[in-house]
Amino acid sequence: MKCVKCGGEDVTVEMLQTGGKTRKSGVGLGGHTNNAARGITAISTLGMSNLVWKKSTGTGKTTFKTQKTALCQSCGHDWAIR
């Protein structure tokens, strides 16, 4: 592979992360019931139950986009490869 700018032969190809998105899903009916029961128990125990009983927060999934990029070792020019 040749550099498009200087014509050099010393080119490396790398996969770079270009962006990411996080999708969150809610806690649902069971999670809301759990959080309500947790709040009532916390009031009656003056907050001591919160040390062991954690809040339902739902789940999240992160996906990343990757892009193939070439980098010329001679001049430092980089470009995207399809």
Secondary structure by P-SEA (a helix, b strand, c coil): cccccccccbbbbbbbbccbbbbbbcccaaaaaaaaaaaaaaaaacccccccccccbbbbbbbbbbbbbbbbcccbbbbbcc
